[in-house]
């Protein structure tokens, strides 16, 4: 009789994608500051909800 060898399948290892945030405004006006605050808040939230490795925030 033939001998059958079963080789178990290894699950692939998934590495988290590394991301960095980059924000930019054109002036230092109050409206631009609010825009910058909104960008930081919304994109940080979006990144934290995904399986991503957050590296840094660049202003």
PDB file of N, CA, C and O in Angstrom:
ATOM      1  N   UNK A   1       0.825  -1.183   0.000  1.00  0.00           N
ATOM      2  CA  UNK A   1       0.000   0.000   0.000  1.00  0.00           C
ATOM      3  C   UNK A   1       0.875   1.254   0.000  1.00  0.00           C
ATOM      4  O   UNK A   1       1.935   1.284   0.625  1.00  0.00           O
ATOM      5  N   UNK A   2       0.421   2.281  -0.705  1.00  0.00           N
ATOM      6  CA  UNK A   2       1.186   3.522  -0.779  1.00  0.00           C
ATOM      7  C   UNK A   2       1.030   4.301   0.509  1.00  0.00           C
ATOM      8  O   UNK A   2      -0.023   4.285   1.147  1.00  0.00           O
ATOM      9  N   UNK A   3       2.096   4.981   0.873  1.00  0.00           N
ATOM     10  CA  UNK A   3       2.073   5.806   2.079  1.00  0.00           C
ATOM     11  C   UNK A   3       1.787   7.253   1.677  1.00  0.00           C
ATOM     12  O   UNK A   3       2.442   7.798   0.788  1.00  0.00           O
ATOM     13  N   UNK A   4       0.823   7.859   2.325  1.00  0.00           N
ATOM     14  CA  UNK A   4       0.454   9.250   2.043  1.00  0.00           C
ATOM     15  C   UNK A   4       0.954  10.129   3.176  1.00  0.00           C
ATOM     16  O   UNK A   4       0.695   9.864   4.350  1.00  0.00           O
ATOM     17  N   UNK A   5       1.668  11.169   2.807  1.00  0.00           N
ATOM     18  CA  UNK A   5       2.161  12.126   3.798  1.00  0.00           C
ATOM     19  C   UNK A   5       1.363  13.415   3.634  1.00  0.00           C
ATOM     20  O   UNK A   5       1.312  13.988   2.545  1.00  0.00           O
ATOM     21  N   UNK A   6       0.748  13.861   4.706  1.00  0.00           N
ATOM     22  CA  UNK A   6      -0.031  15.098   4.687  1.00  0.00           C
ATOM     23  C   UNK A   6       0.855  16.230   5.195  1.00  0.00           C
ATOM     24  O   UNK A   6       1.377  16.175   6.308  1.00  0.00           O
ATOM     25  N   UNK A   7       1.016  17.245   4.373  1.00  0.00           N
ATOM     26  CA  UNK A   7       1.809  18.415   4.760  1.00  0.00           C
ATOM     27  C   UNK A   7       0.831  19.538   5.080  1.00  0.00           C
ATOM     28  O   UNK A   7       0.098  19.989   4.199  1.00  0.00           O
ATOM     29  N   UNK A   8       0.813  19.997   6.340  1.00  0.00           N
ATOM     30  CA  UNK A   8      -0.136  21.058   6.709  1.00  0.00           C
ATOM     31  C   UNK A   8       0.200  22.382   6.011  1.00  0.00           C
ATOM     32  O   UNK A   8       1.364  22.724   5.804  1.00  0.00           O
ATOM     33  N   UNK A   9      -0.839  23.093   5.665  1.00  0.00           N
ATOM     34  CA  UNK A   9      -0.681  24.388   5.006  1.00  0.00           C
ATOM     35  C   UNK A   9      -0.407  25.451   6.059  1.00  0.00           C
ATOM     36  O   UNK A   9      -1.108  25.541   7.067  1.00  0.00           O
ATOM     37  N   UNK A  10       0.609  26.243   5.813  1.00  0.00           N
ATOM     38  CA  UNK A  10       0.917  27.339   6.734  1.00  0.00           C
ATOM     39  C   UNK A  10       0.074  28.545   6.363  1.00  0.00           C
ATOM     40  O   UNK A  10      -0.074  28.876   5.186  1.00  0.00           O
ATOM     41  N   UNK A  11      -0.471  29.189   7.364  1.00  0.00           N
ATOM     42  CA  UNK A  11      -1.229  30.418   7.121  1.00  0.00           C
ATOM     43  C   UNK A  11      -0.252  31.523   6.745  1.00  0.00           C
ATOM     44  O   UNK A  11       0.798  31.668   7.370  1.00  0.00           O
ATOM     45  N   UNK A  12      -0.591  32.292   5.737  1.00  0.00           N
ATOM     46  CA  UNK A  12       0.326  33.386   5.365  1.00  0.00           C
ATOM     47  C   UNK A  12       0.370  34.449   6.458  1.00  0.00           C
ATOM     48  O   UNK A  12      -0.642  34.778   7.076  1.00  0.00           O
ATOM     49  N   UNK A  13       1.549  34.963   6.672  1.00  0.00           N
ATOM     50  CA  UNK A  13       1.695  36.031   7.663  1.00  0.00           C
ATOM     51  C   UNK A  13       1.440  37.364   6.976  1.00  0.00           C
ATOM     52  O   UNK A  13       2.053  37.686   5.958  1.00  0.00           O
ATOM     53  N   UNK A  14       0.542  38.115   7.541  1.00  0.00           N
ATOM     54  CA  UNK A  14       0.239  39.427   6.989  1.00  0.00           C
ATOM     55  C   UNK A  14       0.942  40.490   7.816  1.00  0.00           C
ATOM     56  O   UNK A  14       0.786  40.555   9.035  1.00  0.00           O
ATOM     57  N   UNK A  15       1.701  41.302   7.146  1.00  0.00           N
ATOM     58  CA  UNK A  15       2.346  42.412   7.830  1.00  0.00           C
ATOM     59  C   UNK A  15       1.449  43.628   7.704  1.00  0.00           C
ATOM     60  O   UNK A  15       0.837  43.866   6.662  1.00  0.00           O
ATOM     61  N   UNK A  16       1.382  44.383   8.770  1.00  0.00           N
ATOM     62  CA  UNK A  16       0.596  45.609   8.723  1.00  0.00           C
ATOM     63  C   UNK A  16       1.275  46.617   7.804  1.00  0.00           C
ATOM     64  O   UNK A  16       2.499  46.748   7.794  1.00  0.00           O
ATOM     65  N   UNK A  17       0.472  47.309   7.052  1.00  0.00           N
ATOM     66  CA  UNK A  17       0.978  48.360   6.185  1.00  0.00           C
ATOM     67  C   UNK A  17       1.346  49.561   7.047  1.00  0.00           C
ATOM     68  O   UNK A  17       0.540  50.017   7.858  1.00  0.00           O
ATOM     69  N   UNK A  18       2.557  50.070   6.873  1.00  0.00           N
ATOM     70  CA  UNK A  18       2.995  51.233   7.640  1.00  0.00           C
ATOM     71  C   UNK A  18       2.546  52.496   6.930  1.00  0.00           C
ATOM     72  O   UNK A  18       2.726  52.641   5.720  1.00  0.00           O
ATOM     73  N   UNK A  19       1.965  53.400   7.688  1.00  0.00           N
ATOM     74  CA  UNK A  19       1.475  54.652   7.109  1.00  0.00           C
ATOM     75  C   UNK A  19       1.948  55.839   7.937  1.00  0.00           C
ATOM     76  O   UNK A  19       2.220  55.721   9.132  1.00  0.00           O
ATOM     77  N   UNK A  20       2.037  56.968   7.280  1.00  0.00           N
ATOM     78  CA  UNK A  20       2.348  58.235   7.947  1.00  0.00           C
ATOM     79  C   UNK A  20       1.304  59.249   7.499  1.00  0.00           C
ATOM     80  O   UNK A  20       0.796  59.180   6.380  1.00  0.00           O
ATOM     81  N   UNK A  21       0.996  60.171   8.364  1.00  0.00           N
ATOM     82  CA  UNK A  21       0.044  61.227   8.033  1.00  0.00           C
ATOM     83  C   UNK A  21       0.817  62.475   7.627  1.00  0.00           C
ATOM     84  O   UNK A  21       1.839  62.811   8.225  1.00  0.00           O
ATOM     85  N   UNK A  22       0.319  63.147   6.612  1.00  0.00           N
ATOM     86  CA  UNK A  22       0.927  64.395   6.155  1.00  0.00           C
ATOM     87  C   UNK A  22      -0.182  65.426   6.019  1.00  0.00           C
ATOM     88  O   UNK A  22      -1.164  65.201   5.312  1.00  0.00           O
ATOM     89  N   UNK A  23      -0.024  66.542   6.690  1.00  0.00           N
ATOM     90  CA  UNK A  23      -1.034  67.599   6.664  1.00  0.00           C
ATOM     91  C   UNK A  23      -0.402  68.879   6.159  1.00  0.00           C
ATOM     92  O   UNK A  23       0.788  69.134   6.343  1.00  0.00           O
ATOM     93  N   UNK A  24      -1.247  69.681   5.510  1.00  0.00           N
ATOM     94  CA  UNK A  24      -0.711  70.919   4.958  1.00  0.00           C
ATOM     95  C   UNK A  24      -1.804  71.977   4.892  1.00  0.00           C
ATOM     96  O   UNK A  24      -2.949  71.693   4.540  1.00  0.00           O
ATOM     97  N   UNK A  25      -1.428  73.185   5.235  1.00  0.00           N
ATOM     98  CA  UNK A  25      -2.287  74.352   5.033  1.00  0.00           C
ATOM     99  C   UNK A  25      -1.428  75.429   4.385  1.00  0.00           C
ATOM    100  O   UNK A  25      -0.206  75.435   4.528  1.00  0.00           O
ATOM    101  N   UNK A  26      -2.082  76.339   3.673  1.00  0.00           N
ATOM    102  CA  UNK A  26      -1.319  77.333   2.917  1.00  0.00           C
ATOM    103  C   UNK A  26      -1.013  78.603   3.703  1.00  0.00           C
ATOM    104  O   UNK A  26      -0.058  79.312   3.384  1.00  0.00           O
ATOM    105  N   UNK A  27      -1.816  78.901   4.731  1.00  0.00           N
ATOM    106  CA  UNK A  27      -1.579  80.106   5.533  1.00  0.00           C
ATOM    107  C   UNK A  27      -1.737  79.766   7.005  1.00  0.00           C
ATOM    108  O   UNK A  27      -2.089  78.641   7.359  1.00  0.00           O
ATOM    109  N   UNK A  28      -1.478  80.729   7.844  1.00  0.00           N
ATOM    110  CA  UNK A  28      -1.631  80.516   9.282  1.00  0.00           C
ATOM    111  C   UNK A  28      -2.916  81.145   9.821  1.00  0.00           C
ATOM    112  O   UNK A  28      -3.015  81.429  11.014  1.00  0.00           O
ATOM    113  N   UNK A  29      -3.889  81.361   8.955  1.00  0.00           N
ATOM    114  CA  UNK A  29      -5.139  81.992   9.390  1.00  0.00           C
ATOM    115  C   UNK A  29      -5.945  81.035  10.270  1.00  0.00           C
ATOM    116  O   UNK A  29      -5.674  79.835  10.310  1.00  0.00           O
ATOM    117  N   UNK A  30      -6.927  81.575  10.966  1.00  0.00           N
ATOM    118  CA  UNK A  30      -7.771  80.783  11.857  1.00  0.00           C
ATOM    119  C   UNK A  30      -8.527  79.702  11.082  1.00  0.00           C
ATOM    120  O   UNK A  30      -8.676  78.578  11.562  1.00  0.00           O
ATOM    121  N   UNK A  31      -8.997  80.041   9.899  1.00  0.00           N
ATOM    122  CA  UNK A  31      -9.719  79.065   9.070  1.00  0.00           C
ATOM    123  C   UNK A  31      -8.798  77.896   8.710  1.00  0.00           C
ATOM    124  O   UNK A  31      -9.212  76.737   8.733  1.00  0.00           O
ATOM    125  N   UNK A  32      -7.568  78.212   8.383  1.00  0.00           N
ATOM    126  CA  UNK A  32      -6.606  77.170   8.041  1.00  0.00           C
ATOM    127  C   UNK A  32      -6.273  76.310   9.261  1.00  0.00           C
ATOM    128  O   UNK A  32      -6.087  75.100   9.139  1.00  0.00           O
ATOM    129  N   UNK A  33      -6.200  76.939  10.440  1.00  0.00           N
ATOM    130  CA  UNK A  33      -5.943  76.173  11.661  1.00  0.00           C
ATOM    131  C   UNK A  33      -7.063  75.184  11.911  1.00  0.00           C
ATOM    132  O   UNK A  33      -6.812  74.037  12.280  1.00  0.00           O
ATOM    133  N   UNK A  34      -8.299  75.619  11.712  1.00  0.00           N
ATOM    134  CA  UNK A  34      -9.440  74.708  11.884  1.00  0.00           C
ATOM    135  C   UNK A  34      -9.365  73.565  10.874  1.00  0.00           C
ATOM    136  O   UNK A  34      -9.663  72.415  11.196  1.00  0.00           O
ATOM    137  N   UNK A  35      -8.966  73.897   9.659  1.00  0.00           N
ATOM    138  CA  UNK A  35      -8.821  72.870   8.629  1.00  0.00           C
ATOM    139  C   UNK A  35      -7.756  71.856   9.031  1.00  0.00           C
ATOM    140  O   UNK A  35      -7.941  70.650   8.865  1.00  0.00           O
ATOM    141  N   UNK A  36      -6.656  72.347   9.554  1.00  0.00           N
ATOM    142  CA  UNK A  36      -5.583  71.469  10.006  1.00  0.00           C
ATOM    143  C   UNK A  36      -6.057  70.582  11.147  1.00  0.00           C
ATOM    144  O   UNK A  36      -5.788  69.380  11.152  1.00  0.00           O
ATOM    145  N   UNK A  37      -6.759  71.164  12.116  1.00  0.00           N
ATOM    146  CA  UNK A  37      -7.297  70.384  13.232  1.00  0.00           C
ATOM    147  C   UNK A  37      -8.241  69.295  12.731  1.00  0.00           C
ATOM    148  O   UNK A  37      -8.199  68.162  13.210  1.00  0.00           O
ATOM    149  N   UNK A  38      -9.095  69.644  11.762  1.00  0.00           N
ATOM    150  CA  UNK A  38     -10.040  68.679  11.206  1.00  0.00           C
ATOM    151  C   UNK A  38      -9.298  67.551  10.493  1.00  0.00           C
ATOM    152  O   UNK A  38      -9.656  66.382  10.637  1.00  0.00           O
ATOM    153  N   UNK A  39      -8.270  67.899   9.728  1.00  0.00           N
ATOM    154  CA  UNK A  39      -7.498  66.884   9.006  1.00  0.00           C
ATOM    155  C   UNK A  39      -6.858  65.899   9.981  1.00  0.00           C
ATOM    156  O   UNK A  39      -6.948  64.686   9.796  1.00  0.00           O
ATOM    157  N   UNK A  40      -6.219  66.426  11.007  1.00  0.00           N
ATOM    158  CA  UNK A  40      -5.549  65.568  11.983  1.00  0.00           C
ATOM    159  C   UNK A  40      -6.554  64.643  12.656  1.00  0.00           C
ATOM    160  O   UNK A  40      -6.327  63.438  12.761  1.00  0.00           O
ATOM    161  N   UNK A  41      -7.651  65.204  13.105  1.00  0.00           N
ATOM    162  CA  UNK A  41      -8.669  64.426  13.814  1.00  0.00           C
ATOM    163  C   UNK A  41      -9.277  63.334  12.928  1.00  0.00           C
ATOM    164  O   UNK A  41      -9.362  62.176  13.335  1.00  0.00           O
ATOM    165  N   UNK A  42      -9.692  63.702  11.735  1.00  0.00           N
ATOM    166  CA  UNK A  42     -10.396  62.743  10.884  1.00  0.00           C
ATOM    167  C   UNK A  42      -9.472  61.650  10.338  1.00  0.00           C
ATOM    168  O   UNK A  42      -9.852  60.479  10.321  1.00  0.00           O
ATOM    169  N   UNK A  43      -8.283  62.011   9.899  1.00  0.00           N
ATOM    170  CA  UNK A  43      -7.395  61.000   9.341  1.00  0.00           C
ATOM    171  C   UNK A  43      -6.791  60.104  10.419  1.00  0.00           C
ATOM    172  O   UNK A  43      -6.567  58.919  10.174  1.00  0.00           O
ATOM    173  N   UNK A  44      -6.527  60.640  11.594  1.00  0.00           N
ATOM    174  CA  UNK A  44      -6.048  59.803  12.688  1.00  0.00           C
ATOM    175  C   UNK A  44      -7.108  58.777  13.057  1.00  0.00           C
ATOM    176  O   UNK A  44      -6.791  57.613  13.301  1.00  0.00           O
ATOM    177  N   UNK A  45      -8.355  59.200  13.101  1.00  0.00           N
ATOM    178  CA  UNK A  45      -9.464  58.284  13.396  1.00  0.00           C
ATOM    179  C   UNK A  45      -9.571  57.213  12.308  1.00  0.00           C
ATOM    180  O   UNK A  45      -9.717  56.029  12.612  1.00  0.00           O
ATOM    181  N   UNK A  46      -9.499  57.627  11.052  1.00  0.00           N
ATOM    182  CA  UNK A  46      -9.618  56.690   9.940  1.00  0.00           C
ATOM    183  C   UNK A  46      -8.504  55.638   9.983  1.00  0.00           C
ATOM    184  O   UNK A  46      -8.759  54.452   9.773  1.00  0.00           O
ATOM    185  N   UNK A  47      -7.290  56.069  10.250  1.00  0.00           N
ATOM    186  CA  UNK A  47      -6.157  55.146  10.300  1.00  0.00           C
ATOM    187  C   UNK A  47      -6.279  54.200  11.488  1.00  0.00           C
ATOM    188  O   UNK A  47      -5.969  53.015  11.370  1.00  0.00           O
ATOM    189  N   UNK A  48      -6.728  54.711  12.633  1.00  0.00           N
ATOM    190  CA  UNK A  48      -6.831  53.868  13.824  1.00  0.00           C
ATOM    191  C   UNK A  48      -7.903  52.792  13.681  1.00  0.00           C
ATOM    192  O   UNK A  48      -7.861  51.788  14.393  1.00  0.00           O
ATOM    193  N   UNK A  49      -8.857  52.981  12.781  1.00  0.00           N
ATOM    194  CA  UNK A  49      -9.924  51.999  12.568  1.00  0.00           C
ATOM    195  C   UNK A  49      -9.518  50.897  11.586  1.00  0.00           C
ATOM    196  O   UNK A  49     -10.280  49.955  11.371  1.00  0.00           O
ATOM    197  N   UNK A  50      -8.352  51.002  11.002  1.00  0.00           N
ATOM    198  CA  UNK A  50      -7.874  50.024  10.025  1.00  0.00           C
ATOM    199  C   UNK A  50      -6.696  49.250  10.619  1.00  0.00           C
ATOM    200  O   UNK A  50      -6.056  49.720  11.560  1.00  0.00           O
ATOM    201  N   UNK A  51      -6.409  48.070  10.075  1.00  0.00           N
ATOM    202  CA  UNK A  51      -5.251  47.311  10.562  1.00  0.00           C
ATOM    203  C   UNK A  51      -3.949  47.851   9.964  1.00  0.00           C
ATOM    204  O   UNK A  51      -3.286  47.180   9.173  1.00  0.00           O
ATOM    205  N   UNK A  52      -3.606  49.066  10.357  1.00  0.00           N
ATOM    206  CA  UNK A  52      -2.421  49.736   9.837  1.00  0.00           C
ATOM    207  C   UNK A  52      -1.451  50.032  10.967  1.00  0.00           C
ATOM    208  O   UNK A  52      -1.857  50.182  12.119  1.00  0.00           O
ATOM    209  N   UNK A  53      -0.189  50.113  10.643  1.00  0.00           N
ATOM    210  CA  UNK A  53       0.843  50.466  11.611  1.00  0.00           C
ATOM    211  C   UNK A  53       1.159  51.950  11.421  1.00  0.00           C
ATOM    212  O   UNK A  53       1.811  52.334  10.451  1.00  0.00           O
ATOM    213  N   UNK A  54       0.693  52.772  12.350  1.00  0.00           N
ATOM    214  CA  UNK A  54       0.869  54.220  12.258  1.00  0.00           C
ATOM    215  C   UNK A  54       2.290  54.590  12.639  1.00  0.00           C
ATOM    216  O   UNK A  54       2.731  54.305  13.753  1.00  0.00           O
ATOM    217  N   UNK A  55       3.009  55.222  11.724  1.00  0.00           N
ATOM    218  CA  UNK A  55       4.416  55.577  11.947  1.00  0.00           C
ATOM    219  C   UNK A  55       4.580  56.958  12.555  1.00  0.00           C
ATOM    220  O   UNK A  55       5.165  57.109  13.627  1.00  0.00           O
ATOM    221  N   UNK A  56       4.065  57.957  11.868  1.00  0.00           N
ATOM    222  CA  UNK A  56       4.247  59.314  12.362  1.00  0.00           C
ATOM    223  C   UNK A  56       3.298  60.275  11.678  1.00  0.00           C
ATOM    224  O   UNK A  56       2.663  59.964  10.670  1.00  0.00           O
ATOM    225  N   UNK A  57       3.231  61.434  12.260  1.00  0.00           N
ATOM    226  CA  UNK A  57       2.399  62.513  11.737  1.00  0.00           C
ATOM    227  C   UNK A  57       3.336  63.637  11.307  1.00  0.00           C
ATOM    228  O   UNK A  57       4.179  64.076  12.089  1.00  0.00           O
ATOM    229  N   UNK A  58       3.193  64.102  10.069  1.00  0.00           N
ATOM    230  CA  UNK A  58       4.063  65.143   9.531  1.00  0.00           C
ATOM    231  C   UNK A  58       3.232  66.390   9.279  1.00  0.00           C
ATOM    232  O   UNK A  58       2.236  66.347   8.558  1.00  0.00           O
ATOM    233  N   UNK A  59       3.641  67.490   9.871  1.00  0.00           N
ATOM    234  CA  UNK A  59       2.930  68.753   9.672  1.00  0.00           C
ATOM    235  C   UNK A  59       3.728  69.665   8.777  1.00  0.00           C
ATOM    236  O   UNK A  59       3.296  70.781   8.490  1.00  0.00           O
TER     237      UNK A  59
END
